[in-house]
Amino acid sequence: ERVKPSIIVLFSDGLPTIEAPGMKNIMNNISSSGKLFAMTINMDETYPGAVLMKKLAEKSEGEFWLVEE
């Protein structure tokens, strides 16, 4: 039996490096995958990657951290 994770930790710039599923598909699936805790560094909060990771964390009832060096 496949066990779903309850917590996902992501450290990323939030930008896809290969073909990625559409935003709607990602948003629809994130809440069923567990709570997402996302972190990025040295990025403005309006940067598209930061906006995406914050939305994903909020949707999954996780948290988003924007860390400055």
PyMOL Python script that loads the backbone (N, CA, C, O; Angstrom):
from pymol import cmd

cmd.read_pdbstr("""\
ATOM      1  N   GLU A   1       0.835  -1.178   0.000  1.00  0.00           N
ATOM      2  CA  GLU A   1       0.000   0.000   0.000  1.00  0.00           C
ATOM      3  C   GLU A   1       0.884   1.246   0.000  1.00  0.00           C
ATOM      4  O   GLU A   1       1.847   1.341   0.761  1.00  0.00           O
ATOM      5  N   ARG A   2       0.548   2.172  -0.843  1.00  0.00           N
ATOM      6  CA  ARG A   2       1.311   3.417  -0.946  1.00  0.00           C
ATOM      7  C   ARG A   2       0.852   4.396   0.130  1.00  0.00           C
ATOM      8  O   ARG A   2      -0.339   4.680   0.250  1.00  0.00           O
ATOM      9  N   VAL A   3       1.781   4.900   0.896  1.00  0.00           N
ATOM     10  CA  VAL A   3       1.477   5.834   1.972  1.00  0.00           C
ATOM     11  C   VAL A   3       1.725   7.256   1.477  1.00  0.00           C
ATOM     12  O   VAL A   3       2.780   7.552   0.916  1.00  0.00           O
ATOM     13  N   LYS A   4       0.747   8.131   1.691  1.00  0.00           N
ATOM     14  CA  LYS A   4       0.902   9.534   1.304  1.00  0.00           C
ATOM     15  C   LYS A   4       1.666  10.266   2.395  1.00  0.00           C
ATOM     16  O   LYS A   4       1.482   9.982   3.578  1.00  0.00           O
ATOM     17  N   PRO A   5       2.524  11.210   2.005  1.00  0.00           N
ATOM     18  CA  PRO A   5       3.261  11.969   3.015  1.00  0.00           C
ATOM     19  C   PRO A   5       2.320  12.905   3.768  1.00  0.00           C
ATOM     20  O   PRO A   5       1.320  13.368   3.219  1.00  0.00           O
ATOM     21  N   SER A   6       2.647  13.178   5.020  1.00  0.00           N
ATOM     22  CA  SER A   6       1.840  14.132   5.768  1.00  0.00           C
ATOM     23  C   SER A   6       2.498  15.512   5.786  1.00  0.00           C
ATOM     24  O   SER A   6       1.832  16.523   6.009  1.00  0.00           O
ATOM     25  N   ILE A   7       3.820  15.543   5.546  1.00  0.00           N
ATOM     26  CA  ILE A   7       4.562  16.804   5.506  1.00  0.00           C
ATOM     27  C   ILE A   7       5.511  16.776   4.312  1.00  0.00           C
ATOM     28  O   ILE A   7       6.196  15.782   4.074  1.00  0.00           O
ATOM     29  N   ILE A   8       5.542  17.862   3.576  1.00  0.00           N
ATOM     30  CA  ILE A   8       6.460  18.023   2.451  1.00  0.00           C
ATOM     31  C   ILE A   8       7.282  19.274   2.721  1.00  0.00           C
ATOM     32  O   ILE A   8       6.720  20.333   3.001  1.00  0.00           O
ATOM     33  N   VAL A   9       8.608  19.168   2.641  1.00  0.00           N
ATOM     34  CA  VAL A   9       9.490  20.311   2.832  1.00  0.00           C
ATOM     35  C   VAL A   9      10.127  20.633   1.487  1.00  0.00           C
ATOM     36  O   VAL A   9      10.723  19.760   0.856  1.00  0.00           O
ATOM     37  N   LEU A  10      10.004  21.876   1.049  1.00  0.00           N
ATOM     38  CA  LEU A  10      10.493  22.292  -0.262  1.00  0.00           C
ATOM     39  C   LEU A  10      11.399  23.508  -0.103  1.00  0.00           C
ATOM     40  O   LEU A  10      11.006  24.517   0.481  1.00  0.00           O
ATOM     41  N   PHE A  11      12.610  23.398  -0.629  1.00  0.00           N
ATOM     42  CA  PHE A  11      13.529  24.533  -0.692  1.00  0.00           C
ATOM     43  C   PHE A  11      13.786  24.761  -2.169  1.00  0.00           C
ATOM     44  O   PHE A  11      14.416  23.931  -2.826  1.00  0.00           O
ATOM     45  N   SER A  12      13.303  25.884  -2.700  1.00  0.00           N
ATOM     46  CA  SER A  12      13.331  26.073  -4.148  1.00  0.00           C
ATOM     47  C   SER A  12      13.228  27.543  -4.511  1.00  0.00           C
ATOM     48  O   SER A  12      12.906  28.388  -3.676  1.00  0.00           O
ATOM     49  N   ASP A  13      13.512  27.833  -5.793  1.00  0.00           N
ATOM     50  CA  ASP A  13      13.252  29.173  -6.311  1.00  0.00           C
ATOM     51  C   ASP A  13      11.833  29.248  -6.873  1.00  0.00           C
ATOM     52  O   ASP A  13      11.375  30.317  -7.278  1.00  0.00           O
ATOM     53  N   GLY A  14      11.144  28.114  -6.895  1.00  0.00           N
ATOM     54  CA  GLY A  14       9.757  28.087  -7.317  1.00  0.00           C
ATOM     55  C   GLY A  14       9.527  28.085  -8.810  1.00  0.00           C
ATOM     56  O   GLY A  14       8.381  28.046  -9.258  1.00  0.00           O
ATOM     57  N   LEU A  15      10.591  28.127  -9.588  1.00  0.00           N
ATOM     58  CA  LEU A  15      10.439  28.150 -11.044  1.00  0.00           C
ATOM     59  C   LEU A  15      10.685  26.763 -11.631  1.00  0.00           C
ATOM     60  O   LEU A  15      11.649  26.098 -11.251  1.00  0.00           O
ATOM     61  N   PRO A  16       9.825  26.315 -12.556  1.00  0.00           N
ATOM     62  CA  PRO A  16      10.016  24.994 -13.153  1.00  0.00           C
ATOM     63  C   PRO A  16      11.266  24.959 -14.032  1.00  0.00           C
ATOM     64  O   PRO A  16      11.572  25.927 -14.729  1.00  0.00           O
ATOM     65  N   THR A  17      11.985  23.834 -13.994  1.00  0.00           N
ATOM     66  CA  THR A  17      13.180  23.677 -14.817  1.00  0.00           C
ATOM     67  C   THR A  17      12.916  22.785 -16.018  1.00  0.00           C
ATOM     68  O   THR A  17      13.702  22.767 -16.964  1.00  0.00           O
ATOM     69  N   ILE A  18      11.819  22.048 -15.985  1.00  0.00           N
ATOM     70  CA  ILE A  18      11.387  21.212 -17.108  1.00  0.00           C
ATOM     71  C   ILE A  18       9.898  21.449 -17.297  1.00  0.00           C
ATOM     72  O   ILE A  18       9.294  22.234 -16.566  1.00  0.00           O
ATOM     73  N   GLU A  19       9.312  20.784 -18.261  1.00  0.00           N
ATOM     74  CA  GLU A  19       7.882  20.938 -18.456  1.00  0.00           C
ATOM     75  C   GLU A  19       7.162  20.583 -17.167  1.00  0.00           C
ATOM     76  O   GLU A  19       7.338  19.491 -16.627  1.00  0.00           O
ATOM     77  N   ALA A  20       6.365  21.495 -16.685  1.00  0.00           N
ATOM     78  CA  ALA A  20       5.655  21.287 -15.423  1.00  0.00           C
ATOM     79  C   ALA A  20       4.157  21.327 -15.677  1.00  0.00           C
ATOM     80  O   ALA A  20       3.697  21.962 -16.626  1.00  0.00           O
ATOM     81  N   PRO A  21       3.390  20.641 -14.818  1.00  0.00           N
ATOM     82  CA  PRO A  21       1.938  20.716 -14.968  1.00  0.00           C
ATOM     83  C   PRO A  21       1.458  22.137 -14.757  1.00  0.00           C
ATOM     84  O   PRO A  21       2.133  22.930 -14.102  1.00  0.00           O
ATOM     85  N   GLY A  22       0.312  22.464 -15.298  1.00  0.00           N
ATOM     86  CA  GLY A  22      -0.243  23.804 -15.150  1.00  0.00           C
ATOM     87  C   GLY A  22      -0.522  24.161 -13.710  1.00  0.00           C
ATOM     88  O   GLY A  22      -0.668  23.281 -12.861  1.00  0.00           O
ATOM     89  N   MET A  23      -0.595  25.449 -13.433  1.00  0.00           N
ATOM     90  CA  MET A  23      -0.831  25.945 -12.081  1.00  0.00           C
ATOM     91  C   MET A  23      -2.117  25.380 -11.500  1.00  0.00           C
ATOM     92  O   MET A  23      -2.152  25.023 -10.322  1.00  0.00           O
ATOM     93  N   LYS A  24      -3.164  25.291 -12.291  1.00  0.00           N
ATOM     94  CA  LYS A  24      -4.442  24.768 -11.810  1.00  0.00           C
ATOM     95  C   LYS A  24      -4.284  23.325 -11.340  1.00  0.00           C
ATOM     96  O   LYS A  24      -4.826  22.947 -10.301  1.00  0.00           O
ATOM     97  N   ASN A  25      -3.548  22.522 -12.097  1.00  0.00           N
ATOM     98  CA  ASN A  25      -3.313  21.125 -11.739  1.00  0.00           C
ATOM     99  C   ASN A  25      -2.515  21.026 -10.439  1.00  0.00           C
ATOM    100  O   ASN A  25      -2.829  20.200  -9.581  1.00  0.00           O
ATOM    101  N   ILE A  26      -1.499  21.853 -10.290  1.00  0.00           N
ATOM    102  CA  ILE A  26      -0.689  21.850  -9.069  1.00  0.00           C
ATOM    103  C   ILE A  26      -1.560  22.237  -7.874  1.00  0.00           C
ATOM    104  O   ILE A  26      -1.528  21.563  -6.844  1.00  0.00           O
ATOM    105  N   MET A  27      -2.327  23.304  -7.999  1.00  0.00           N
ATOM    106  CA  MET A  27      -3.166  23.777  -6.895  1.00  0.00           C
ATOM    107  C   MET A  27      -4.226  22.744  -6.516  1.00  0.00           C
ATOM    108  O   MET A  27      -4.551  22.601  -5.337  1.00  0.00           O
ATOM    109  N   ASN A  28      -4.767  22.026  -7.492  1.00  0.00           N
ATOM    110  CA  ASN A  28      -5.787  21.019  -7.206  1.00  0.00           C
ATOM    111  C   ASN A  28      -5.222  19.821  -6.463  1.00  0.00           C
ATOM    112  O   ASN A  28      -5.939  19.186  -5.690  1.00  0.00           O
ATOM    113  N   ASN A  29      -3.957  19.498  -6.679  1.00  0.00           N
ATOM    114  CA  ASN A  29      -3.371  18.294  -6.092  1.00  0.00           C
ATOM    115  C   ASN A  29      -2.600  18.526  -4.808  1.00  0.00           C
ATOM    116  O   ASN A  29      -2.339  17.566  -4.084  1.00  0.00           O
ATOM    117  N   ILE A  30      -2.230  19.740  -4.495  1.00  0.00           N
ATOM    118  CA  ILE A  30      -1.356  19.971  -3.343  1.00  0.00           C
ATOM    119  C   ILE A  30      -2.031  19.649  -2.021  1.00  0.00           C
ATOM    120  O   ILE A  30      -1.380  19.096  -1.134  1.00  0.00           O
ATOM    121  N   SER A  31      -3.293  19.967  -1.852  1.00  0.00           N
ATOM    122  CA  SER A  31      -3.938  19.754  -0.556  1.00  0.00           C
ATOM    123  C   SER A  31      -4.105  18.275  -0.231  1.00  0.00           C
ATOM    124  O   SER A  31      -4.204  17.917   0.943  1.00  0.00           O
ATOM    125  N   SER A  32      -4.140  17.412  -1.235  1.00  0.00           N
ATOM    126  CA  SER A  32      -4.275  15.979  -0.980  1.00  0.00           C
ATOM    127  C   SER A  32      -2.920  15.310  -0.762  1.00  0.00           C
ATOM    128  O   SER A  32      -2.863  14.111  -0.489  1.00  0.00           O
ATOM    129  N   SER A  33      -1.835  16.064  -0.880  1.00  0.00           N
ATOM    130  CA  SER A  33      -0.490  15.504  -0.755  1.00  0.00           C
ATOM    131  C   SER A  33       0.128  15.707   0.621  1.00  0.00           C
ATOM    132  O   SER A  33       1.213  15.184   0.876  1.00  0.00           O
ATOM    133  N   GLY A  34      -0.507  16.431   1.502  1.00  0.00           N
ATOM    134  CA  GLY A  34       0.049  16.720   2.826  1.00  0.00           C
ATOM    135  C   GLY A  34       0.339  18.199   2.953  1.00  0.00           C
ATOM    136  O   GLY A  34       0.146  18.961   2.006  1.00  0.00           O
ATOM    137  N   LYS A  35       0.801  18.607   4.121  1.00  0.00           N
ATOM    138  CA  LYS A  35       1.137  20.010   4.353  1.00  0.00           C
ATOM    139  C   LYS A  35       2.486  20.335   3.735  1.00  0.00           C
ATOM    140  O   LYS A  35       3.460  19.604   3.916  1.00  0.00           O
ATOM    141  N   LEU A  36       2.529  21.444   3.000  1.00  0.00           N
ATOM    142  CA  LEU A  36       3.761  21.877   2.349  1.00  0.00           C
ATOM    143  C   LEU A  36       4.399  23.003   3.150  1.00  0.00           C
ATOM    144  O   LEU A  36       3.760  24.013   3.444  1.00  0.00           O
ATOM    145  N   PHE A  37       5.654  22.816   3.494  1.00  0.00           N
ATOM    146  CA  PHE A  37       6.459  23.843   4.151  1.00  0.00           C
ATOM    147  C   PHE A  37       7.531  24.249   3.146  1.00  0.00           C
ATOM    148  O   PHE A  37       8.439  23.473   2.847  1.00  0.00           O
ATOM    149  N   ALA A  38       7.422  25.465   2.630  1.00  0.00           N
ATOM    150  CA  ALA A  38       8.291  25.922   1.551  1.00  0.00           C
ATOM    151  C   ALA A  38       9.198  27.045   2.027  1.00  0.00           C
ATOM    152  O   ALA A  38       8.784  27.903   2.806  1.00  0.00           O
ATOM    153  N   MET A  39      10.442  27.032   1.550  1.00  0.00           N
ATOM    154  CA  MET A  39      11.419  28.047   1.932  1.00  0.00           C
ATOM    155  C   MET A  39      12.234  28.453   0.716  1.00  0.00           C
ATOM    156  O   MET A  39      12.570  27.630  -0.135  1.00  0.00           O
ATOM    157  N   THR A  40      12.543  29.740   0.658  1.00  0.00           N
ATOM    158  CA  THR A  40      13.426  30.252  -0.377  1.00  0.00           C
ATOM    159  C   THR A  40      14.277  31.368   0.233  1.00  0.00           C
ATOM    160  O   THR A  40      13.904  31.943   1.255  1.00  0.00           O
ATOM    161  N   ILE A  41      15.412  31.675  -0.387  1.00  0.00           N
ATOM    162  CA  ILE A  41      16.255  32.742   0.156  1.00  0.00           C
ATOM    163  C   ILE A  41      16.535  33.800  -0.900  1.00  0.00           C
ATOM    164  O   ILE A  41      16.527  33.532  -2.101  1.00  0.00           O
ATOM    165  N   ASN A  42      16.784  35.018  -0.410  1.00  0.00           N
ATOM    166  CA  ASN A  42      17.167  36.147  -1.271  1.00  0.00           C
ATOM    167  C   ASN A  42      16.232  36.358  -2.448  1.00  0.00           C
ATOM    168  O   ASN A  42      16.680  36.482  -3.588  1.00  0.00           O
ATOM    169  N   MET A  43      14.950  36.399  -2.180  1.00  0.00           N
ATOM    170  CA  MET A  43      13.972  36.574  -3.236  1.00  0.00           C
ATOM    171  C   MET A  43      12.935  37.584  -2.757  1.00  0.00           C
ATOM    172  O   MET A  43      12.506  37.524  -1.605  1.00  0.00           O
ATOM    173  N   ASP A  44      12.534  38.490  -3.605  1.00  0.00           N
ATOM    174  CA  ASP A  44      11.475  39.427  -3.274  1.00  0.00           C
ATOM    175  C   ASP A  44      10.160  38.659  -3.162  1.00  0.00           C
ATOM    176  O   ASP A  44       9.942  37.697  -3.898  1.00  0.00           O
ATOM    177  N   GLU A  45       9.285  39.075  -2.252  1.00  0.00           N
ATOM    178  CA  GLU A  45       8.025  38.359  -2.059  1.00  0.00           C
ATOM    179  C   GLU A  45       7.088  38.435  -3.258  1.00  0.00           C
ATOM    180  O   GLU A  45       6.129  37.668  -3.343  1.00  0.00           O
ATOM    181  N   THR A  46       7.360  39.372  -4.204  1.00  0.00           N
ATOM    182  CA  THR A  46       6.526  39.480  -5.403  1.00  0.00           C
ATOM    183  C   THR A  46       7.096  38.680  -6.578  1.00  0.00           C
ATOM    184  O   THR A  46       6.468  38.619  -7.635  1.00  0.00           O
ATOM    185  N   TYR A  47       8.265  38.070  -6.414  1.00  0.00           N
ATOM    186  CA  TYR A  47       8.877  37.238  -7.451  1.00  0.00           C
ATOM    187  C   TYR A  47       7.949  36.054  -7.733  1.00  0.00           C
ATOM    188  O   TYR A  47       7.435  35.453  -6.790  1.00  0.00           O
ATOM    189  N   PRO A  48       7.720  35.700  -9.008  1.00  0.00           N
ATOM    190  CA  PRO A  48       6.759  34.638  -9.322  1.00  0.00           C
ATOM    191  C   PRO A  48       6.987  33.321  -8.563  1.00  0.00           C
ATOM    192  O   PRO A  48       6.024  32.666  -8.165  1.00  0.00           O
ATOM    193  N   GLY A  49       8.230  32.939  -8.364  1.00  0.00           N
ATOM    194  CA  GLY A  49       8.501  31.705  -7.623  1.00  0.00           C
ATOM    195  C   GLY A  49       8.063  31.798  -6.180  1.00  0.00           C
ATOM    196  O   GLY A  49       7.536  30.829  -5.632  1.00  0.00           O
ATOM    197  N   ALA A  50       8.272  32.953  -5.545  1.00  0.00           N
ATOM    198  CA  ALA A  50       7.849  33.152  -4.157  1.00  0.00           C
ATOM    199  C   ALA A  50       6.331  33.163  -4.050  1.00  0.00           C
ATOM    200  O   ALA A  50       5.763  32.592  -3.119  1.00  0.00           O
ATOM    201  N   VAL A  51       5.683  33.810  -4.998  1.00  0.00           N
ATOM    202  CA  VAL A  51       4.218  33.860  -5.005  1.00  0.00           C
ATOM    203  C   VAL A  51       3.648  32.448  -5.134  1.00  0.00           C
ATOM    204  O   VAL A  51       2.715  32.088  -4.416  1.00  0.00           O
ATOM    205  N   LEU A  52       4.203  31.650  -6.045  1.00  0.00           N
ATOM    206  CA  LEU A  52       3.738  30.279  -6.247  1.00  0.00           C
ATOM    207  C   LEU A  52       3.913  29.450  -4.978  1.00  0.00           C
ATOM    208  O   LEU A  52       2.978  28.783  -4.536  1.00  0.00           O
ATOM    209  N   MET A  53       5.106  29.492  -4.393  1.00  0.00           N
ATOM    210  CA  MET A  53       5.357  28.668  -3.212  1.00  0.00           C
ATOM    211  C   MET A  53       4.488  29.098  -2.034  1.00  0.00           C
ATOM    212  O   MET A  53       4.041  28.250  -1.261  1.00  0.00           O
ATOM    213  N   LYS A  54       4.241  30.393  -1.883  1.00  0.00           N
ATOM    214  CA  LYS A  54       3.380  30.862  -0.802  1.00  0.00           C
ATOM    215  C   LYS A  54       1.952  30.359  -0.996  1.00  0.00           C
ATOM    216  O   LYS A  54       1.321  29.908  -0.040  1.00  0.00           O
ATOM    217  N   LYS A  55       1.438  30.433  -2.220  1.00  0.00           N
ATOM    218  CA  LYS A  55       0.086  29.947  -2.510  1.00  0.00           C
ATOM    219  C   LYS A  55      -0.031  28.456  -2.232  1.00  0.00           C
ATOM    220  O   LYS A  55      -1.023  28.008  -1.658  1.00  0.00           O
ATOM    221  N   LEU A  56       0.974  27.687  -2.635  1.00  0.00           N
ATOM    222  CA  LEU A  56       0.950  26.241  -2.408  1.00  0.00           C
ATOM    223  C   LEU A  56       0.971  25.925  -0.915  1.00  0.00           C
ATOM    224  O   LEU A  56       0.233  25.054  -0.453  1.00  0.00           O
ATOM    225  N   ALA A  57       1.808  26.625  -0.166  1.00  0.00           N
ATOM    226  CA  ALA A  57       1.885  26.398   1.284  1.00  0.00           C
ATOM    227  C   ALA A  57       0.557  26.747   1.953  1.00  0.00           C
ATOM    228  O   ALA A  57       0.076  25.997   2.803  1.00  0.00           O
ATOM    229  N   GLU A  58      -0.031  27.868   1.581  1.00  0.00           N
ATOM    230  CA  GLU A  58      -1.303  28.273   2.175  1.00  0.00           C
ATOM    231  C   GLU A  58      -2.416  27.287   1.830  1.00  0.00           C
ATOM    232  O   GLU A  58      -3.224  26.938   2.690  1.00  0.00           O
ATOM    233  N   LYS A  59      -2.461  26.844   0.598  1.00  0.00           N
ATOM    234  CA  LYS A  59      -3.495  25.904   0.161  1.00  0.00           C
ATOM    235  C   LYS A  59      -3.408  24.592   0.930  1.00  0.00           C
ATOM    236  O   LYS A  59      -4.434  23.972   1.210  1.00  0.00           O
ATOM    237  N   SER A  60      -2.197  24.162   1.276  1.00  0.00           N
ATOM    238  CA  SER A  60      -2.025  22.885   1.960  1.00  0.00           C
ATOM    239  C   SER A  60      -2.024  23.036   3.485  1.00  0.00           C
ATOM    240  O   SER A  60      -1.802  22.066   4.210  1.00  0.00           O
ATOM    241  N   GLU A  61      -2.274  24.249   3.961  1.00  0.00           N
ATOM    242  CA  GLU A  61      -2.259  24.569   5.391  1.00  0.00           C
ATOM    243  C   GLU A  61      -0.867  24.413   6.000  1.00  0.00           C
ATOM    244  O   GLU A  61      -0.724  24.126   7.188  1.00  0.00           O
ATOM    245  N   GLY A  62       0.152  24.607   5.168  1.00  0.00           N
ATOM    246  CA  GLY A  62       1.540  24.588   5.621  1.00  0.00           C
ATOM    247  C   GLY A  62       2.021  26.005   5.865  1.00  0.00           C
ATOM    248  O   GLY A  62       1.237  26.888   6.214  1.00  0.00           O
ATOM    249  N   GLU A  63       3.315  26.215   5.678  1.00  0.00           N
ATOM    250  CA  GLU A  63       3.896  27.545   5.894  1.00  0.00           C
ATOM    251  C   GLU A  63       4.903  27.867   4.800  1.00  0.00           C
ATOM    252  O   GLU A  63       5.465  26.979   4.159  1.00  0.00           O
ATOM    253  N   PHE A  64       5.113  29.165   4.608  1.00  0.00           N
ATOM    254  CA  PHE A  64       6.099  29.656   3.641  1.00  0.00           C
ATOM    255  C   PHE A  64       7.054  30.585   4.360  1.00  0.00           C
ATOM    256  O   PHE A  64       6.630  31.476   5.096  1.00  0.00           O
ATOM    257  N   TRP A  65       8.361  30.374   4.143  1.00  0.00           N
ATOM    258  CA  TRP A  65       9.376  31.237   4.748  1.00  0.00           C
ATOM    259  C   TRP A  65      10.229  31.862   3.652  1.00  0.00           C
ATOM    260  O   TRP A  65      10.746  31.165   2.778  1.00  0.00           O
ATOM    261  N   LEU A  66      10.367  33.164   3.708  1.00  0.00           N
ATOM    262  CA  LEU A  66      11.226  33.907   2.804  1.00  0.00           C
ATOM    263  C   LEU A  66      12.409  34.389   3.642  1.00  0.00           C
ATOM    264  O   LEU A  66      12.249  35.273   4.484  1.00  0.00           O
ATOM    265  N   VAL A  67      13.577  33.825   3.424  1.00  0.00           N
ATOM    266  CA  VAL A  67      14.756  34.083   4.252  1.00  0.00           C
ATOM    267  C   VAL A  67      15.721  34.984   3.498  1.00  0.00           C
ATOM    268  O   VAL A  67      16.008  34.764   2.321  1.00  0.00           O
ATOM    269  N   GLU A  68      16.215  35.993   4.188  1.00  0.00           N
ATOM    270  CA  GLU A  68      17.225  36.866   3.595  1.00  0.00           C
ATOM    271  C   GLU A  68      18.582  36.529   4.188  1.00  0.00           C
ATOM    272  O   GLU A  68      18.697  36.253   5.382  1.00  0.00           O
ATOM    273  N   GLU A  69      19.613  36.551   3.344  1.00  0.00           N
ATOM    274  CA  GLU A  69      20.966  36.257   3.829  1.00  0.00           C
ATOM    275  C   GLU A  69      21.496  37.398   4.654  1.00  0.00           C
ATOM    276  O   GLU A  69      22.622  37.333   5.148  1.00  0.00           O
TER     277      GLU A  69
END
""", "prot")
cmd.dss("prot")
cmd.show_as("cartoon", "prot")
cmd.util.cbc("prot")
cmd.orient("prot")
